[in-house]
Amino acid sequence: MSHIQTHDVQSAALNVLHLIHSTLVALTAPAFQRLLRPTETPPKPLQMEVSVLIPTANRSSVLEFVLLGVTDKRRLQLLLFGVLLVTYMLTLLGNLLIVALTLADRRLHTPMYFFLRHFSLLEVGFTSTVSPQMLAHLLAARGTISRHRCFAQMILYFILGAVEILLLAVMSTDRFLAICRPLRYPALMTPRVCSSLVLACWATSLLALPGLFAWMLSLPFCGPRVLNHFFCDSSPLLELACADTRLLQLVAFLVAVCTLLIATLITTLSYGCIISTILRLPAAGGRGKAFSTCSSHILVVSLTYGSCIIMYLNPTQTGRLNLNKGIAFFNTTVSPLLNPFIYCLRNELVHRVCRDLLLQGRELSSKINRA
């Protein structure tokens, strides 16, 4: 009886996790399924041995991939499932709490919290692209994923990641204007300008990446289907392509360099000017408040940019999969959990808003009980 109940619980949990992941890819998968039809492309010289074993008629017929995941030890898989489930729930709770607070209280209706609200929503989408599927695979001890879901996950992962990187640069510019140009700040950062900057981040990501995705979708996959990763990253997928991917890797590298270089340059210049301005402030209290406001953003920027630089600023992505997998695990599970705490732990205004909302909730509850 206990075995049947345990099996029912696992089945229910798997259904919930697959539902979350299916929702994320439902809009993107059908759009490019037609692009995944087999194409006749000669194999790479290094994969001639594989092509000999596979008939020509069956080339490019891989319909699903196998993800090796984080570990193959069953006890460790179950332990990781419990830890990552708690981490994922806390990530959703923390980031959605920031969204709710910045919408509920007028004191947080400022450009800084407007950008933070969008960043939190991006974090929810970014971690939900990977975590539900990884949890389902850990629970089921089976890492298969269909081809169109694999490519849908990769596309969502890179689009949301690129928007995050650009939005962090926008947030650093906002802090620069607030601290270094305080008199002109209200006139410069109007609600319309803030909305336009967020839309520009999305537009840049959606214009720069689809060409690379279409190129990668056209590659033939003629047999090997095991990915040394826990989600469909571009590096292990390129390892399996039965075509010469060196030019594609070079173009992807140049796109990553341009994106990260522009974002890093804007952020570095902004915080260089901010630190210079703060050091010239006469009052120690003003310097402390300004540093407290910016230190959280600097920490998040360092974690995000640092991990992306290590993973993707390499012309040849193959051969570094184990290092990339470890950094990606931190970037997709731990970093989204830390961001709400980093931004809100030392923020006095957020603390006051939380206390006021709790008091209002208690008063409302007592009035309902009296009635």
N, C-alpha and C positions, 0 to 999 in steps of 0.2 A: 504493500500500500504506500509506504513512504517513497519507494522508488518511483511509483506512478505519479505521486504528487510532485516529486522533484523534477520529473520529466515534463510535467504540465507547466511548472513554473518556468523552466528553461525555455519551453516552446513559446510561452506567452512573452517572455523577455525578448526572445529572438524576433517575434512578430512586431513588437514595439520598435526595436532598433531598426529593423528593415523598413518599417513604415516611415521613420524619420529620414532615413537615407534615401528612400524612394521619392519622398516629397521634394528633396533638394535637386534630384536629377530628372524629375518628371518633365520639366519644361525644356531641358537642354538635350536630353537623350534622343527624342524622336527627330529633332532637327538635323542631326548629323548621322543618323543611322545609315542613310543612303550613301554617305561618303565612305562607309566601311566595307564596300564591296571589294572582292579580290581584284588585284591588278597583277598583270604579268610583268615582273621586274627581275632581272638576273640577280643571282645571289652575290653576296660579298665573297671575295676569295677566301677569307678565313672561315666562312661557313659552308664551303663546298662539300665538306664531309656530311653535314646535316642535309644539304639539298639532295645528295645521292640517296639518302635513306627515305626521302619523301618523294612520292611520284609528282610529276609536274602538274597533273590535274588537281592535286590536293594542295598545291602551294597557296599561301595566303588564306587558308581556311580555318585559322585559329579563331574560335568563337568565344573563348573564355581564357582568363589567365589565373594562375595560382600565386597568391601572395604568401611568401614565407613567414611574414609577420615578425614580431619582436623575438619570440622564442618558440621552440617546439616541445618544451617540457610542460606536461599537462598541469602539474601542481602550480608551476609558476604562471601559466596562462590563467588559471582560476584566480590566483592572487592578484595578477595584473588587472583582471576583469573587475574585481571588487574595488581596487584602488582607482582605476580609471573611470569607473562608473560614478564614484563619489566626486572625483575631480571634474568630470563633465557636468554633473548636476550643479556643483558649486560655481563653475564657470558660467553656466547659463543664468544662475541666480544672481551672481555678482554683476554681470554685465547688464542684464535686464533691470536690475535694481537701479543702476546708474541711469538707464533710459527713463525709467519711471520717475526718478527724482528730478531729472532735468526737465521733464515735461510738467510735473506737478507744481513746482514752486517757481514763482516769478523771479526770485532772487538768482536763480540759475539760468535765466533766459538771457545769457550773454554769449558772445562769439566763442569764448573758450569752452563753455559747456555744450554749445551747439555742436562743435567739432567733436568733443568727447562723446556725445550721444551717438553720433554717426560712427565713431571709432568702435564703440562698444557693440553696436549692431553688426559691424563688420567682423568683430571677433566672434560673435555668436555664429554667424554664417561660416566663418573660416574653420572654426573647430568642429562645427556640425557637418562639414564636408567630409571629415576624416573619422571623427570619434565614433559615431554610431556604427559604421561598418566595421571598424576595428574591434569594438565591443562585441558585435555579433560573431566575428571570426574567432575571438578569444573564447567565447562561451561555447560555440559549436565545434571548436578545434578543427575547423575547415575553412581554408582561405581562398576559395574560388570566387571569381567575380567575372561577370559577363563583359565582353569586349566594349559594348557601347556604354555600359555603366563605368567601366574603367576610364574611358576617354572623357566622359561627362565629369567624373570626379577630378581628373587632371585639369580640365578647363576651368571649373569652378575654383579650384585651389589657386591657380595662378592669377586668375582675374581678381579675386578677392585679395590675394596677397599683394598684387601690384597696386590696387587702390589703397590698401593700408599704408604702403610705403610712401605713396604720394601724399596721402592725408597727413601723415606725420610731418612731412615737410611744410604743409600748409599750417599745421598747428604751431610749428616753430616760428613761422612768419607772423602768426597772430601774437605770439608772446613777444616777439621783437617789437612789433608796433605798440603793444600795450605798455611795454617798459621803456622803450627808447623814444617813442613818439606819443606820449600820453595825451597831449592836447589835441592832436589830430586823429587819435585812435577812433573815437565815436563816429567821426565823419567818414573815415576810411573803411571801417569794418561794419558796414550796414548789413541788415538781414539779407538784402538782395545780393550783396557781394559775397557773403558767407555761403549762401546757396549756390552761387555761380562757381565758387571755388570747389565745392564738393562735387558738383556736376562735371567740372573740368577734370577732376581725378578719375571719375568713372569714364569719361569720354576718352581720355588718354589711354587708359587700360584697354578699353574696348576697341580702340583703333590700332594699337600697337601689337596686340597679341593674336587676333584671329588668323592672320596670315600664317603665323607659325603653327597654329593648331591645324589649319587646313593642310599644310605641308606634311605634318606628322600623321594626320589621318589617312593620307594617301600612301603611306609607307606599307609595303607588304610584310606580313608576319607569317612565316612559312613553317612553323613547327615548334621551336622552343617556346614555352609559355609560362615559365616559372620566373617571377619577379622577386628579386632579393630586397623586398621592402614590405612595409605594412600598409601602404596605400599606393595608388598609381601615380608615382612621380615620373617626370620625364626621363631621368637618367636611366633607371632600369628598363624602361620601355624601349629606349634607343638601343640598349644592349641586345634586344630580341629582334630588331628589325633586320630583314633579309635584303638590305640595301646599304649603300655607302651613305652614312649619316654625318660625315665630317663637315660638309658645307652647312647642313642644318644646325649642327652644334655650334659652328662658328657664328652664324647669323643670330642664334639664340643668345650666345655669349655677348654679341654686340648690343642686342636689345637690353639685356640685363645690365651691361655696363652703363649704357645711356640712362636707363631708369634710375639705377642706384647712384650713379655719379651726380646726376642732377639733384636728386633728393638729398644726398649726403652733402653736396656743396651748399645748397640752400640752408640746410639745418646747421651746418658748421658755421657759416657766415652769420646766421641769425644769432646763435648762441655765443659766438665770439663778441658780437656787438653788445649782447645782453650782459655778459660778464664784465665787459669793459665799463658799461654804464652803471652796473651795480656797484662796482668797486669805487666809483666816484661819488656815490651817495654819501651825504654827510652823516646821516643818522644810522647807528648800528641796527636799530630796530627795522628800518626800511630795507637795509641790506638782507637781514635775516628773513623777512617776509618774502622778498623777491626771490632769494635763493630757494626757499621752501616751495614756492610756486613752480619754479622751473626744474628743480632737481628730479621730481617724479617723471617729467617728460623726458629729460635727458636719459634717465635709466631705461625707460621703455624704448627710446630711440636706439640706445646702445645695444639692447638685447635683439631688437628686430633687425636693424641694419647689420650688426655683427654676424648673426646667423645666416642671413641671406648672402652676405659677401663670401663667407666660407663655403656655402653650398653651391652657389651658382656662378661666381666670378672665376671660372676656370674654363678655358677653351675646350678642353676634353673632359666631359663629365664622367665618362666611363672610367672604371678603376678606382673610384673613391666612394663606392656605394655604402660601405659600412660606416664611414665617417658621416656621410650625408644622412643616413638613416637615423643615427643617434641625434644629430642636430635637429632633424625634422621632427623627431619624437618630442623633443623639448619645445620646439616652435609651435607645434599643433596641439599640445596637451597642457604643458606647464605654463608657457607664456600667457595664453589667454586667461588663465586662472589668476595669475599675478597682477595683471594690469588693473583690475578694479581696486585691489588693495593698495597698489602703488599710487594710484591717483587719489584715492579717498582717505587713506590712513592718516595722513598729516594735513588734510584739508579742513580747516576750521569751519568754513562756510557749509560744506557738505554735512559736517557733524551737527551744526545748528539746524539745518533743514531736517535732518533725520529726527532730532529731538522734538522739533516743533510738530512734525507729522505724527510722531508717536503720541504726543500730548493731545493733538486733535483727535486721533483715533480713540484714545481713552475717554475723552469727553463725549464723543459721539456714542461710544459703547455704553457709558453710564446713563446717557439720556435715553437710549433705547431700552435699557433695563428698567429705568424708572417708569417709562411709558407702559 
